[in-house]
Structure formats: structure tokens, C-alpha cells
Amino acid sequence: MDILIVDDSEDQLLVLKSILSEKGYKKIHLVKSADQAFETLGLKNSYKKEHIDLILMDINMPDIDGIEACKVIKKDKKLKDIPIIMITAHREENHLQSAFEVGAIDYITKPINKTELLARVHSALKLKRETDSRKEREREITEMAELLDEANKKLTRMSYRDGLTNVPNRRYFEEFFIGEWKNAIREKEFISLIMVDIDCFKAYNDTYGHLKGDDCLKKVAGILNDALKRPKDFLCRYGGEEFIGVLPNTDEKGVLEVANRFLSETKKLKIKHGKSSASKYVTISIGVATVKPEKSKKTNSFVSDVDKALYAAKQAGRNCVKVANCKSKNGGLNNAR
């Protein structure tokens, strides 16, 4: 391990080095001032930085004394765990107290007693090894915690994603729609829902098979998702061939624009559907609902409104949009248009 000795006395430096070298300590750095110590530690030029495990430093030095130097070193977060042993010619209590207050862990007195020096160095280096080991364990634990956190986030993202269509699933809708609903109440803004059903999808599956049906679902989900232009809007697979979109801060005019875009983009796919009662191609039916919510109105009531509007679109012959009337006192659907 690397030991830095700081003393303005050349003789003292050589004595300390001799004792430590004889004991087997090979990496010993000798400097004669606090400034040179700062340079060795990288406090002045980081590219000259040496790895140091222990500092032996004379208290009484010209310019910057050992106590002030210790204070500077301990302020650096990268150096604060290096143990510092003070070397003093006198056991003056005020000096030693000041040294301990700024971070020194021990002291030795001049003239140097070989046994005392080696015992205190051994103890300090043992402490440094234990500190380094603890920090390494903490680093590993932190890394593992970060990896676990990222894995949990990935699992959460996966749990919110529909595996077939790659759009968010119903669980995502149920959790995040509540947040958007509360935001709309707080901001006194409109919020809109748009519910989509692929027309005659059972007949499509029966005619073309489930693989074609899955492909149809993926294509429709893709164009519907792409048709949402704002980052806060989101589309989810609600179940089977049904999708639901949440459009925060969107009035009836805005949601109808999106609904008509859904209709036209689906038609552009030109997916053949010989058993549809609405068209020779795959089409969709859409229900939309818009409200400026109040605390008295519940989210499930609003979802029921848009579901009834979708049902009205199917009853009207499919391949069309119907708008829910959300103004009744109980939050129900008076009619759809």
C-alpha cells in the first residue's frame, strides 16, 4: 500500500522511510511541504495524482502547517477516507485536539519510536483496507440495486404493453387514465375518450384464420397509434379487437378530428374483408366522449358513455363515428349522434 510522508526535515523523512522500508513497505512517497503533498494527491494537477493509502504528516511545517493541510485534504470527497497520522515533537493538547478535529486519526511523537510507528501504521492501513472493502461492497450493492431497479422498470413496462399489438394494454389505461382525469379536474380542462372496434372481426378471423387476424390487429393498432400526434395522447388495446384512446385537454371538435383520421387511415390499409357487412375492406366503428370533469362524475361512468357511443356506431351500420352526450346528471348517455 502507498504511504505519503510529509515533513520539512530531510533527516526525518529518511528515518521514517528506513523504518517502513525495513518492515516491507515499498511504495513510499516523500515530500517536504504541504504544497508538495497537495500536488502528489492531485489537488493541484489531477494528472499527477498518486494513489495514497496513508499519510504521515508533521504538524509543524513552514507556510502551511499539518493541521491546515489535513483540513484541506479532508474537504476533498475523493481523499477524505485516507487516514492521516500526525507527527509532533510535543504532546501539546491543543495541537492534538485541533488535529483530531480536522480529521487526523492518530499521532506519533518525535523522536520516532520504531515499535510505536509500525504499530500505528499497521493499524491505520488495516482501517484503510476495511474502509475500502466497505466502500466496494456499498458500490456493488448500489450497482445491484440499480440493475434491479432497471429490471423492475423493464418488467413494469412489459406489464403495461400488449404483446401482440405493441401498444399499451388495458392495465395501462386503467392506471394512467385516472391520473389524466384528476389533472383535467384540477386544471378545469376537457378530456376526451375515443373507443374503436374493428368491424365484423369475428367473421374476419373465421374466414382468414387467426394468423391473418393477428396481423390485422397489429396493422390497425399501428395506424391508430401513429394517428395520435400529441405526446400526451395514448392508445391502448382495451380487449379483443377493441382499442381506447385518451386525449387530455381535447374538446369535442378535437376528438372528432382524431376519430375521422382513424377512419380514413384504416381505409387506407385496404385489408380485404369479404365477410364484412360494412365494406369489402376492414373498417372500424368509433365512439367518442368529451367532458370537463367534476369530482361528482366518476371515470367508470365516462367510460360507459363512450362504450355506449361505440355501440350506437355499430347499430348505425358500422364504419362511422358516434358522439356521446355526457351532460346527464347521472353521467349516463342520453343519446348518441
N, C-alpha and C positions, 0 to 999 in steps of 0.2 A: 504494500500500500504506500501511497505517496505522502511524504511529510515535508511541510514547508517550515523552515526555521527563520525567524525574523529577529535579528539582533544587530545593533550597530557596532558590536565588538567582534573583530575578526577572530581573536583568540577564543571567544565564547562560541562562535559558530563552529570552529574546528573541534573544540572539546565535545560539543553536542553531537556533531557528525560522527566523530570517532566512536563514541559510546554506542550510538544507534547502529552504525555500520558493523561494529563488532558483534552486535546481537543478531545481525542478519537483515536489518532494514537497508535495502539497496537504493530505493528511489527517494533521495533526499535533496531538496532544493534549498539553497542558501541565499538569503538576501539581507541587505544591511539597512533597509528603511521600509517604512510603511508604504511609500510610493512604489518601491520595487515589488512589494508584496501585492499591491493592487494590480500591478501590471501582470504579475505571474498568475493571478486569479482571474484575469480577463476583465477587470473593472475599468481599465483604460483602453485596451485594444483586445477585443474578443478573439481575434485571430491568433493572439499569442497565449491564449489561455491554457494553463496546465491543469490536469486533474489532480486535486489535492484532497486527501482524506483526513489530515490532521495538521493543525497549525500550532507551533510553539513560538510564542512572541514575547519579547522583552517589554515590560511595562514602560521603562524609562528610555525613550529614544528621542533624538532631536526632531524638530519640526512637528511631526505627528506622533504622539505617544501611543503606546499599545492599547490603552483604553479607548481612545478616539478611533484608532484603526479597527479595533474589534467592533465598535459601534457601526462603522461604515460597512464592514463585511456582513454583519448580521442583518443589515437592512436589505441586502440583495437576496431575493427569494431563492435563487439558484445556489447560494453559498451558505444560507442560514443554518443548514444542518451540519456544516463542518465543525467539529469540536475544536475549541481553542483553549490551549493551556498557557497561562501567563507565567513568565519568568521574572522574578523580582529579587532584588538584593535585600529588601527589607519586608518584614511582615506587617506593614502598616495597615491597620484595619480599614481605614477609609479608602485606601487604594484598592485593596482586595474587594471591598464591598462594591466599589464603583465598577470593578472589572466583572464581577458576577452579575451586576445589574444590566450590563450591556451585552451579556451573553457568554462570557467565559465559563467553562465548566470546572476548571481546576487551576492549580498553580504549583510551581516548584520554586525553591529558593536557591540563590547563589550563596556560597559555591555549590556547584551541582553535585548532588549525591547520586552516584550511578544506580544504586538499587531503587531509590525513590523515583528517579527519572524513568527507568524502564517499567516500573510498576504502573506509573501514571500513564505512560504512553500506551502500554498494553491495554489498560482499562479503557482509555479513550478510543482506541482503534476498535476494540470489541463493541463499544457503544455505537461507533460509526457503522460497523458491519450490520449490527442489529437494526439500526435506523434504515440503512439501505435495503435490507431484506424486507422490512416492514413496508417501505415505500414501493418496492417492487410488487409485493403482494397486493397492496392497495391499487397499484396501477393495473395489475392483472384482473382484480375484482371489478375495477371500473370498466375495463375493456369488455369483460364478460357481461357486465350489466348493460353496456351499450349495445353489444351484439344481441343480447336477449331482448332488449327494448326494441331494436330494429326488427328482430324476428317476430315479436308480438305485433308490431305495427304492420308488418307484411301479412301476418295471419288475419289481422283485422281488416286490412284492405281486401284480402281474398274473400273474407266472410261477407263483405259488402258487394262483391262482384258476382254477377250472374255468369256461370261458367260457359254457357253456350253463346250468348249474345255479346258478352264482354261489356255490358252496361251495368250500372248499379242494380241491385236487386231490391226486393220489397222491404227487407230489413233496413237497408239504407234509407229508403223512402220514409219508413215509419219513424226512424230516429231523427233524420235531418229535417223532415217537413215540420216537425214540432218546433224546431229552432227558428225556421223561417216564419212560421205562424206567429211566434212570440215577437219576432222582430217587426212584423207588419203591425201588430197591436201597439207596440211601443212607438214606432215611427208614424203610426196612423196612415199607412200606405196600403194600396191594393195588393192583393196576391191572387194569382190565378192557377188553376189546375187544368190540365188537358189530359183526357183519358182516351186511349186508342185501342181499337180491337181490329185484328186482321179479319176481313170479311170471309165467311164460309171456310174457315181454316180447317175444320174437321174434314170437310169434303176434299180439301186440297191434300191433306195427309192420306186420306183413304185412296185418293186417285193416284198420287205421285210417290207415295211412300214417305216414311218418316225421315229418311236422309235428306230428301228434297225439302221436306217440311222444315227441318232444322236449318237448311241453307236459306230458305225463305225468311225464317225468323231473324237470322243473322243479318241478311241484307236490309230488311225493313228496319231493324234496330239501328243499323249503321247510318242509314239516311235520315232517320228521325233524330238521332243524336247529333249528326252534323248540321241539321237544320236549326238547332238551337245556337244562336250566335253569341249570347252573353255568358260570361264565365259563371255567374251565379245561377243560371238556369240549369236544371238537371233532369235527365230522363231515366226512369227505372223500368225494369221488367216487373210488372205487377203480378203476373201469374199466367201460365199458359201462353196464349197469343195476345195478351193484354199488356199495354205499357201505360205508364203515367208520368206526366211531366209537371214539374213545379217551376213556376215563373214568378219570382218575387218582384215586387214593385212594377206590376204589369196590370193594366186595366183591361176591360173587355175588348176594346179595339185592338190592343196589342196581342192578346191571346188568340183572337180570330185571325190575325195576320200569320201567326205561327201555325195555327190549325190548317189554314189554306195552303201554307207552304208544305206542311206534312202531306196533304192530299196530292199536291202536284208532284212532289218528289217521289212519292210512292208510285204514281202512274208512270213516271219516267223510267222506273225499273223494268217495266214491261215483262213481268213474270207471268207467264201463261197460266190461266186458271179456267179450264174447260168446264168446271162444275160450279162456278160461281153464279149466283142469281143477280149479281150487281154489275159484272163486266166480264169480258173474256180474259182480263188480266187481274192480278191480285190488287185489291183495293183495301181501304181502311175506313172504318166508321169512327167518328170523333165526338166526344162530349167535352164541353168546356164550361168552366165556372169561375166567376170572379167575385171577390168580396173585399171590403175593407173591414177586417175582422174586429170584433169586440170581445171582451172577456166572456160575455154571456154565450157566445157561439162556440161550439166545440169543433175540433178538427174532424172527428168522425162524421159529424153532420155535413160538413163541407165536402168530404169525400163521397158521401152518399149522394149529394147534389150532383156532382159531376158524373157519378155512375149512372144516375137516372137520366142525365142528358145523353150519355152514350147509348143507353137502352132506347131512348127516343130516336136517335140517329139510325139505329138498326131497324126500328119499327117503320121508319120513313123510307126504307128501301136500301139502306147502307150507302157507302161511298159518299158520305156527306157529313156536315158538322151541325150539331145542335147545341144551343146555349142554355145553361141552367138559369132559372130565376131564383136567386138566393136571398130574396127580400122578405120571405115569410117569417113570422115571429119565432116559429119553432125551428127555423133553419132548414126546413124541408123544401122540396121542389114544387112550386105551384104549377108550372108548365115548362115546356121547352120550346124553343123557337129556332 
